């Protein structure tokens, strides 16, 4: 059984930056509060907790005068305002690509556009983007959402960084005949696109795909969806401990990939365990 690891998998720039900032902050201050999980990977968050990074549900849960971090997914202006008012020292770990989306959306709103954010309504990144428009933007998860939306004459579209380009293209196509003026900012992160393309390339070869990453990670879930849509049997797991040996019976090629918040060592651990299973099957 051959194990193929996607060429682009694991930590992206924004995640590496957030973790570097967290490591520096805990080394300097000891206890630091993350306003929401720093990234969407339970194992990494647990490891950082041992170093002193405590997760606070929101800025209200951070003690006055403490040191806190804005998660990689960003936060709304009210978080910064409350931190300043309460003497909380903020370290901003917002991914620079997410910051760009916030700025694009805020700019469109200031120019009087009806701003639509292609994204997941329950995800912190789109919610923060909406907050940066003063609450004026609307999150749209699929073109079907337009059926219940009063589309104005001037419309602008931005995207959650982890969306698929095809999803953005479909939404824009639906809006074109309905909006008098339509502006689009392609704010999908290049790292997201690269990981999706690499996953597709492996899924085309493999009989089975293993996608490694947090269950709350939007980009990891999307990788699993893409692999499944390729017609390849796909399992989304967080760690190698979740693997079932019977998955690999009769399988010749296994593909492995991981989301942007998945540590490279977690991907390698999964690949290594699959190789152990293959070796055991051969010896048996």
LINCORZI-V75213 format. One record per backbone hydrogen bond with DSSP energy under -0.5 kcal/mol. NH is the residue of the N-H (numbers start at 1). CO is the residue of the C=O. E is the energy in kcal/mol with one decimal. If there is no record, write none. Layout:
BEGIN
nh=<NH	NH>
co=<CO	CO>
e=<E	E>
END
This chain:
BEGIN
nh=<2	4	4	5	6	9	10	11	12	16	17	18	19	20	21	22	23	24	25	26	27	28	29	30	31	32	33	34	35	35	36	36	41	45	46	47	48	49	50	51	52	52	53	54	54	56	56	61	62	65	66	68	69	70	71	71	72	74	79	80	81	82	83	84	85	86	87	88	89	90	91	92	93	93	95	98	99	100	101	102	103	104	105	106	107	108	109	110	111	112	113	114	115	116	117	118	118	119	119	121	123	127	128	129	130	131	132	133	134	135	136	138	140	145	146	147	148	149	151	155	155	156	157	158	160	163	168	169	170	171	172	173	174	175	176	177	178	179	181	183	185	186	187	189	193	194	195	196	197	198	199	200	201	202	203	204	205	205	206	207	208	209	210	211	211	212	212	213	214	217	218	221	222	223	224	225	226	227	228	229	230	231	232	233	235	237	237	242	243	245	247	248	249	251	254	255	256	257	259	262	263	266	267	268	269	270	271	272	273	274	275	276	277	278	279	280	281	282	283	284>
co=<252	2	254	3	256	7	258	262	260	12	13	14	15	16	17	18	19	20	21	22	23	24	25	26	29	52	67	54	33	69	34	56	39	41	42	43	44	45	46	47	48	49	48	32	52	34	54	58	59	86	63	89	33	91	35	69	38	71	76	76	77	78	79	80	81	82	84	83	66	88	68	90	70	91	72	95	95	96	97	98	99	100	101	102	103	104	105	106	107	109	108	154	113	156	138	116	158	117	140	119	120	123	124	125	126	127	128	130	131	130	133	115	117	142	143	144	145	146	149	153	181	114	183	116	118	160	164	165	166	167	168	169	170	171	172	173	175	175	153	155	157	184	185	161	189	190	191	192	193	194	195	196	197	198	199	200	201	202	202	253	253	233	255	209	235	210	257	237	40	214	216	217	218	219	220	221	222	223	224	225	226	228	227	207	209	211	235	239	240	243	244	245	246	248	2	208	4	210	212	259	261	263	263	264	265	266	267	268	269	270	271	272	273	274	275	276	277	278	279	280>
e=<-3.0	-0.5	-3.3	-0.5	-2.7	-0.6	-1.3	-1.1	-1.7	-2.4	-2.6	-2.1	-2.6	-2.4	-2.4	-2.2	-2.7	-2.2	-2.3	-2.6	-1.8	-1.6	-3.2	-1.9	-1.3	-2.3	-2.6	-3.5	-0.5	-2.7	-1.7	-2.3	-1.5	-2.4	-2.3	-2.1	-2.5	-1.7	-1.3	-0.7	-0.6	-1.0	-2.4	-3.0	-0.9	-3.3	-0.5	-1.5	-1.5	-1.4	-1.8	-3.0	-3.1	-2.4	-0.6	-0.5	-2.1	-2.0	-1.5	-0.9	-2.3	-2.5	-2.1	-2.2	-2.2	-1.8	-1.1	-2.8	-2.4	-0.7	-2.5	-0.5	-1.4	-0.9	-2.4	-0.8	-2.2	-1.6	-1.3	-2.3	-2.3	-2.6	-2.8	-2.4	-2.4	-2.4	-2.4	-2.2	-1.2	-1.5	-2.2	-2.8	-0.8	-2.9	-3.1	-0.6	-2.7	-0.7	-1.8	-0.6	-2.0	-1.6	-2.1	-2.1	-2.4	-1.9	-1.6	-1.6	-1.6	-2.1	-0.7	-2.4	-3.0	-2.1	-2.0	-1.6	-1.0	-1.4	-1.2	-0.6	-2.9	-2.5	-2.6	-2.4	-3.2	-1.7	-1.6	-2.5	-2.3	-2.1	-2.5	-2.2	-1.9	-1.7	-2.1	-0.6	-1.7	-2.2	-3.0	-2.5	-2.8	-0.6	-1.5	-2.0	-1.9	-2.7	-2.2	-2.2	-2.6	-2.4	-2.1	-2.2	-2.2	-1.8	-2.8	-1.7	-0.6	-1.2	-2.3	-2.5	-1.2	-3.0	-2.9	-0.5	-3.0	-0.6	-2.9	-2.5	-0.5	-1.2	-0.7	-2.5	-2.1	-1.7	-2.0	-2.3	-2.6	-2.3	-2.3	-2.4	-1.0	-2.0	-1.5	-0.7	-2.4	-2.6	-0.6	-1.5	-1.8	-0.5	-2.2	-1.8	-1.3	-1.9	-3.2	-3.1	-2.8	-2.2	-1.7	-1.7	-0.5	-1.1	-1.4	-2.3	-2.0	-1.8	-2.4	-2.8	-2.1	-2.2	-2.0	-1.8	-2.0	-2.4	-2.4	-2.4	-2.4	-1.9	-2.3	-2.0>
END
